[in-house]
Amino acid sequence: MTKQQYVAIKGTKDGLVLRLDDKCAYSDLLAELRSKVSESGLEGLSEVQVDIGYRYCNESELKEIMNIIHSSPNLRISKIQSDVLTVEECNARILEKQSETFIGIVRSGQVVKAEGDLVVIGDVNPNARVVAGGSIYVLGRLKGIAHAGANGNTESVIAASWLEATHLMIADKMELMTDELTILSEQPEMECAYIHTNGFITIDRLQELRIIRPHLSSFKGGI
């Protein structure tokens, strides 16, 4: 019977990836890790990315794992990857998935912010600003400045009934609404802005949103 391996080593163009089993006993993992790093066959100095998966390791355990790996003169840790979320990260994700609604006109000089998605039922006037950690949806005229994905979410979108914004920002990308782009706003058709695969902000019909960003829909059921 083949013994289950708790430590897997894989070579990549960036160096070695050390995947540690996240279900076995911690003592068994350390025993196999010591055995693996002491094996001969490694030459020179290799950068190692350590993937601990869903195993929660406190600071002392992480230090113990690092010390074992560094006991080999051929291995140096460049990164430790974990799929475990901290309480702070969980709370941040919950906030990003929530939506807030503003009803009324966002007037010149006014700033409306939301941690997650922002829904504005009304117009956003020139020199007004709407900012969201998630996506922005304006049921009205968007004439001011809109910044979606303000926390770095490049998958966020900006949608409006009438897209006439002076500035569109998604994450760290910005697009000035030039004459060429404002031609789109002359059409009585709802539009959306998103970051294209080419890295630039693109404007398209709102009907295309379900294809461009299918994961935005969280609706379950229906026929």
N, C-alpha and C positions, 0 to 999 in steps of 0.2 A: 504493500500500500504506500503510495507516494505521500510524503509528508507535506502538509500545507505550508506554503511560504508566507512569512509575515512581512518580509522586506523584499521589494522588487527594485532592481536598478535598471534604468533605461537610458541609453545614450541619445542625446539630441544635438543639434548644431550649436546650442548655447551651453553645452556641458552635460552633466549627468542629472537625472531626476531620480530621487530616492523616494519611492512610495511606501509608506508604512501602513500596515493593516490597522484599521480603526475599530475592529471588533474583538481581537484576541486579547488575552491578559497582558497587562503592561509589562510584567516581568518576562513573559515569553518574548515579547517584542524586543526588549532590551537585549536579551540573550542572543537572539538571532542577529540583531544589529551589530553587536560586538563581533560576532563571527564573520559577518559580511565584510566589515571594514578592515578586518585583519587579514583577509584573503590576499594572496599575492596576485600579481598580474596587472596591477595599476602602476602606470609609469607617469612621471611628471606630476604636475599639480592640476587637479581638475576642480572646476566650480560645480557645486552641488545645490540643486533646488530640492528641498525636503517637503514632501506633501504628506501631511498628517491626516488628511480627510476629515471625517466627522468626530475624531477623537478629541475630547477636551483635555488640554494639557495646561497645568498651571505654570507659573514662571520657573519653579524649581524643576519640574519635569522637562520643560523645554531646554533648560540649561543642561540637564543630564543627557538628553539626546544629542545636543550640540557637542558636549565634551567627548562623547563616544565617537562621533563622526570625526572630530578634530584630532582624535588620538591617532588617526592615520595621517602620515606625512604627505599623502597624495590627495587629500580631500579638504576643501574649504567651502563652507556654506555661503551661498550668495543670497538665498531667499528661503523663508519658511512659509509654505502655503497651507492655509486652514480653511475648511468649509464651515467651521463653527462661527456663528454670529454672536457678537456681544449684545447685551441688553440695549446699549446705545444704538448699535446698528439696526437692531430689530425695530426700535421705536422710530428711527429715521425712515425706515422703509414703510412703516405703517402710515406715517405722516405724508410720505410721497404718494401713496396710493389713495389718500383721502382727497375729496374735492370740496371746494368752498364756492359759494355762490354770492355774487354781488348784483343787486338789482338797482338800476338807476344809471344816470349818466356819470361817467368818470370825467370830471371837468379838467380844464387846462391847469397844469401845476399839481394835480392830485396824483398820488401813487397808491395803487391797490396791490397788495401782495398776498400770496398764498404759499403754504409749505408744499402742498401737493398740486392737484389740478385746480385751475381757476375758471369758473363759468361767469361771464358777465352778461347779464340780460339788460342791454341798453348800449348806447354808443360810448366809444372811447374817443374823446375830443383831441384835437391837435395839442401837443405839449403835455398831454396826460401820459401816464406810464402804468402798464400792468405787468406784474412780475410773478412768476410761478416756478416752483421747484419741478412741477410736472408740465402738463400741457395747458394751453389757454384756448378757451372757446368763447367767442364773442357773438351773441345773438343781437347783432346790430352793426353799426359802422365802426370799424377799427381805423381811426385816423392818427392816433398818437404813436407811442413806442410800446412794443410788446417784447418781453424777454421770457421765453419759456426755457425749461431745463436749467434754471439759474444755478442749480447745485452741480451742474455738469452732466445732466441726463441728455445725451445726444439723440435719444429716441423720441423726445417730446415733440409736439407739433403745435402750430398756431392755426386756428381755424376761425373764420369770421363770415358773417352774412355778406359783408361788403368790405373787402380788404384794401384799405387805402393808407396803411401805416407809413410813417416817415422812416422808421427804423424797425427792422425785424431782427431779433436775436434769439438764437437757440444754442444753449450751452455757451461756448466761447466763440461761436460764429456769428457774424453780423452782416446784414444785407441792407443797403440803402435802397429805398424804393425809387429807382430811376424812372425816367419817362417810359422806357421800354416795359418795365414791370407794371407801372400804373395803368398801362393799356388793359391789363387783365381786370383791373378794378372797374373798368367801364362796362364790363359785361354783368348783367343782373344774375350772377351765378355765384353761389357760395364757394369759397376757395380755402385752401390750406397751404401752409408752408412747413417744410421739413428739411432735414439735412439729407441730401442725396448721397448715393454711394461714392460720388465724385468728390465729396467733402464740402460742397457748397449748398447754400440754402436754395431750395427750389419751390416754386409755387405751382399748384395743380388744382384741378377741380376737387371739391370736397367729396364727390362720389368715389374718387380714387383712394380715399383714406383707408378703406377697409382692405385694400390690396397693399398699400404702402406700409401701413402699420397694423396688421391684423391682430397683434397681441393687445392693442388698446381696448378691444372689446372684452368685457368680463361677463357679458350676459350669458346665462345658462338656460337651456330649454328652448321652447319655440318649435314651430313646425315649418 
